[in-house]
Amino acid sequence: MNMRIAVKAHPYQKEEWLLKPVNENVEIIWIDTNIPEADAYFDLTYEEYGYAFESIHNKPVFVNSVINTLTELPSNASRINAWKGFLKRDTIETVLRDDDAKNILDHLQWKCQQVPDVPGMIAARTISMIINEAYFALGDGVSSKADIDVAMKLGTNYPFGPFEWSSIIGLHNIYRLLHTLSVSDDRYQPAPVMEQELKAIA
């Protein structure tokens, strides 16, 4: 079965998408402003620019919504984690609305992991907590950013240190997620030095 998918994405997301397996029966249309007819839609710029497909009501829409849950999205929208560095992973975190959404991803031949419908899903929540702890350590004068990155990579075999990760993902994304999580759990309260750094670059 042939399928047509329209995608609104940042250049880095397009680059990561193109690293994934390709089903020759799927036509990908990269869009900017005009919305074409398609079998499904991907709104990967949602967290920066807001919902792009308000006129689409009867087709599945996949939204890069790491922080907002399904209750905050239209009834035909599902969540995926398309933060920088996450879309190119072998397995994509998803919160799917229904079987129609699952069928689209199966047709794309993507390997997905259904996760709870909570802010941060699993990977982003975990990494944000690690980054926050690194900022607390930095604020306490434990070590430098570079040394903390090296220690974490050598000690845990992570691909990146926490400050490298924050640079890739975007510190503003990390802060927004932590702030959202901290409303109901004080463990996620952003480190003061992180807030200071954000104010300095604002």
N, C-alpha and C positions, 0 to 999 in steps of 0.2 A: 504494500500500500504506500502510495506517495503521500508525503506530508509537507506542508508549508509552515514554517515557523518564522515569525517576525521578532527581531531582537533589538532592543535599545540598550546600548552598552557604552561604557567608557573604552578608550583604546586599549588599556591594559586588560580589561575583561574580554574584549574581542580576541586579544592575543592568547589569553589563557583558554578561552573556548576552543580556539583552533588547534590547541594541543590535545584535545580530547578525541576519542574515536569518532569516525565519520560514517554515518549510514548513507549510502549513495541514494537512497529513496527519500531523503529529507532535504528539502530546499531551505536554506537559511537566507533571510532577507535582513540586512543590517539597515536600520532605519534611523532617521534623525527627527523629522517633524511629521511627515505624512504617514498615516497609519494604513497599511495595505490589508487586503483580505488575507487571512491566514487561519490555520487550524489551531494554533496556540501562539501565545505572546510571552516574551520575557522582558520584564522591566528591571534591568540591572542597575539603573541609576536612581532608583526610588529614594534611597536614603539621602541623596544630595538634592534632588529636584522635585520630589513628590511623585504621586502616582501618574503614570503616563497614559494609561489606557482606560480612562473613565467612560469612553464611548463603547467599550467592549463588555458585553454582559453575558453572552451565551457561549463563550469559548474560554478554555483554561488560560489563566495568566499566572506566570511565575515571577515572584517579586523578590529582589534582593532585600530582604527585610530581616536582618539579623536581630534587631532590637524590638521592633513592633511585632505583636502576635497576630494571629488570625482574626481576633476580635476587633482589631483596628484596621482591617483590610476588607475590600469588597468580597462579596459572597462567592465569587468565582476565582479568587486569588489563593495561591499556595505560596509558601515561603521556601526560599533556598538561601544558602550561605554563599554569597558571591563577593565577599570581602577580598581585597587583593591578596593573592596567594592561595586562596581557598578553592576557587573554581577549577584550578588545574589539578587538584588532588584526584587520586584514583576514585575516591568515594566522596560524594557530595551530600552534605547534610540537608535534609528537607523536612518540611512539615506540610504534608499534602492534604488538600481539601477533600479529594474523592478519588475514585478509581479512574476517572477520565484523566486526571493529572498524572497518575501513576503510569497509565498507558502511553502518554506522551513521552515521558522520560525513558520508558522501556523501548519505545521506538527509536529514540535517540541513541540507544545502547549505552546509557549512562548507568554506572553503578551508584546507587543512592542508599543512604541510611535514614530511615524515618526516625525523628527525634521528638521529644516532648515540645509542645507549643508554649515555650517560655522564652523570655528575652535572653539572647545570647546562645540559644540552642545548647550545644555541649562544648564544641571545640573553642568557639570564640569566648565563651564564658570562662573556660579553663585558662586559656592563654591570657585573657585580660587580667585574671587574678594573679597569674605569675608575673605579668608586667607590673601590676600594682605593687606586689611585694618587693620587686626589684627597685621601684621608686622609693618605697619606705626605707630600704637598705641604703640607697643613695642618700636620702635625707638624713639618715643616722650616721653618715660618714663611714660606712662599712668599707666601701671601695669605690672605684671609679666606674663609669658606665662600661668602658672597654673591658676592664678586669671582670666585672660581673658577667658580661656576655661570654667571655672566655671560660669562666668558671662553670657557668651553666651548660655550655656546649660540651665541655670535657667531662663534667660530672654526671650529666643526664643523657648525653648523646642527642640532644635536641639539634635540629638543623640550624636554628638561629638562637642567639641570646635574646633576652627579653627586650632590650633596647633596640636591637636590630628588628625584632618583630614589630615593635611599636612604630618604628620608622616605615616599615613595609605596609602595615595595615593602616596607619594614620593615627596619631595620638588622640586626635579629636574623636575618632570612632571608639577607641578604647575608653576614653573618659565618659562619653555619652552612655555606653553600655554600663560601666561601673556605677555611674550616677543613677541610672534607671534601677539597677539591681539593689543599690544601697537604700532605696526607699523602703524596702521590706526586709533588708538584711544588712546590718551594720558592718558585716565582714567585708562588704564590697565598697566601703567608703573610700573614695579616691585619695591617694597620698597627697599631702600638702605640696610637696615639691613638684608633683605632676601638674597640679592646678597652677602653680607659679610658672612653670614652663609654658603652659598653654597661654596664660595671660601675656607672657613675654613675646610670643610669636603671633599673637592675635593682631 
